[in-house]
Amino acid sequence: MKKEHKKLSDRTLYLLIGDRRNFSVYFQWRSTLEKEVKNNQLRPWVESF
């Protein structure tokens, strides 16, 4: 998985969340997303999770 989280597409995020085996990866990734959201660098849909 790429370490450049911001370049992941919505579809990739959906597939990642849809795979329970990747939940630990998702939560680790989400912590990065939340930091980006606070910096207003990502779209609002991230906050819906």
C-alpha distances in whole Angstrom, upper triangle without the diagonal:
4,6,9,9,12,11,10,12,15,14,10,12,14,13,10,14,16,14,16,14,11,14,13,10,11,14,12,11,14,16,14,15,19,19,19,21,24,23,24,21,19,21,23,21,19,22,23,20
4,5,7,10,9,8,12,14,15,11,12,16,15,12,16,18,17,19,17,14,16,15,12,13,15,13,11,14,16,13,14,18,18,17,19,22,21,22,18,17,20,22,21,18,22,23,21
4,6,9,9,9,13,16,17,13,13,17,17,14,17,19,18,20,18,15,16,15,11,12,14,11,9,13,13,10,12,15,15,14,17,19,19,20,17,16,19,21,20,18,20,22,20
4,6,6,7,11,14,15,13,13,17,17,15,17,20,20,21,21,17,18,17,14,14,15,13,10,13,14,10,11,15,14,12,15,17,16,17,14,13,16,19,18,16,19,21,20
4,5,6,9,11,13,10,10,14,14,12,14,17,17,19,18,15,15,15,11,11,12,11,7,9,11,8,8,12,12,10,12,15,15,15,12,11,13,16,15,12,15,17,16
4,6,8,10,13,11,11,14,16,14,16,19,20,21,21,18,18,18,15,13,15,14,10,11,12,9,8,11,11,9,11,14,13,12,9,8,10,13,13,11,14,16,16
4,6,10,11,10,10,14,15,14,16,19,19,22,22,18,19,19,16,15,17,16,12,14,16,13,11,15,15,12,14,17,16,15,12,11,12,16,15,13,17,19,18
4,7,8,6,7,10,11,10,13,15,16,18,18,15,16,17,13,12,15,14,11,12,15,12,11,15,16,13,15,18,18,17,14,11,13,15,14,12,16,17,16
4,5,5,6,9,10,11,12,14,16,18,19,16,17,19,16,14,17,17,13,14,17,15,13,16,18,15,16,19,19,17,15,12,12,14,12,12,15,16,15
4,5,5,6,9,10,11,12,14,17,19,16,16,18,16,13,16,17,13,13,17,15,13,15,18,15,15,19,19,17,15,12,11,12,10,10,13,13,12
4,5,5,6,8,10,10,13,16,17,15,16,18,16,14,17,18,15,15,19,18,16,19,21,19,19,22,23,21,19,15,15,16,13,13,16,15,14
4,5,5,6,9,10,11,14,15,12,13,15,13,11,15,15,12,13,17,16,14,17,19,18,18,22,22,21,19,15,15,17,14,13,17,16,15
4,5,5,6,8,10,12,14,11,11,13,11,8,11,13,10,10,14,13,11,14,17,15,15,19,20,19,17,14,13,14,11,10,13,13,11
4,5,5,6,9,11,13,11,12,15,13,10,13,15,13,13,16,16,14,17,20,18,18,21,23,21,20,16,15,16,12,11,14,13,11
4,5,5,6,10,11,9,11,14,12,10,14,16,14,14,18,18,16,19,22,21,21,24,25,24,22,19,18,19,16,15,18,16,14
4,5,5,8,9,6,8,10,8,7,10,12,10,11,15,15,14,17,19,19,19,22,23,23,21,18,18,19,16,14,17,16,13
4,5,7,9,7,7,10,9,7,9,12,11,10,14,15,14,16,19,19,18,21,23,22,21,18,18,17,14,12,15,13,10
4,6,9,8,9,12,12,10,13,15,14,14,18,19,17,19,22,22,22,25,27,26,24,21,20,20,17,16,17,16,13
4,5,6,7,10,10,10,12,15,14,15,18,19,18,21,23,23,23,26,28,28,26,23,23,23,20,18,20,18,15
4,5,5,8,10,9,11,14,14,15,17,19,19,20,23,24,24,26,28,28,27,24,24,24,21,19,20,19,15
4,6,8,8,10,12,13,14,15,18,19,19,21,24,24,25,27,29,29,28,25,26,26,23,21,22,21,18
4,6,5,6,9,10,10,12,14,15,16,18,20,21,22,24,26,26,24,22,23,23,20,18,19,19,15
4,5,5,6,8,9,10,12,14,15,16,18,19,20,22,24,24,23,21,22,21,19,16,17,17,13
4,5,5,6,9,10,11,13,14,15,17,19,20,22,23,24,23,21,23,22,20,17,18,18,15
4,6,5,6,8,10,11,12,14,16,17,18,20,22,23,21,19,21,21,19,16,18,18,15
4,5,5,6,9,10,10,12,14,15,16,18,20,20,19,16,17,18,15,12,14,14,11
4,5,5,6,9,10,10,13,14,15,17,19,19,19,17,18,18,16,13,13,14,11
4,5,5,7,9,10,12,13,15,16,18,19,18,17,19,19,18,14,15,17,14
4,5,5,6,9,10,11,12,15,16,17,15,13,15,16,15,11,13,15,12
4,5,5,6,9,10,10,12,14,15,14,12,14,13,12,9,10,12,9
4,5,5,7,9,10,11,13,14,14,13,15,15,15,11,11,14,11
4,5,5,6,9,10,11,13,11,11,14,15,15,11,12,15,13
4,5,5,6,9,10,10,9,8,10,11,11,7,9,12,10
4,5,5,6,9,10,10,9,11,11,11,8,8,11,10
4,5,5,6,9,9,10,12,13,14,11,11,15,14
4,5,5,6,5,6,9,11,12,10,11,14,14
4,5,5,6,5,7,8,10,7,8,11,12
4,5,8,9,11,10,13,11,10,14,14
4,5,8,11,12,14,13,13,16,17
4,6,8,9,12,11,11,15,16
4,7,9,12,11,12,15,16
4,7,8,7,9,12,13
4,6,6,8,10,12
4,5,6,7,10
4,5,5,8
4,5,6
4,5
4
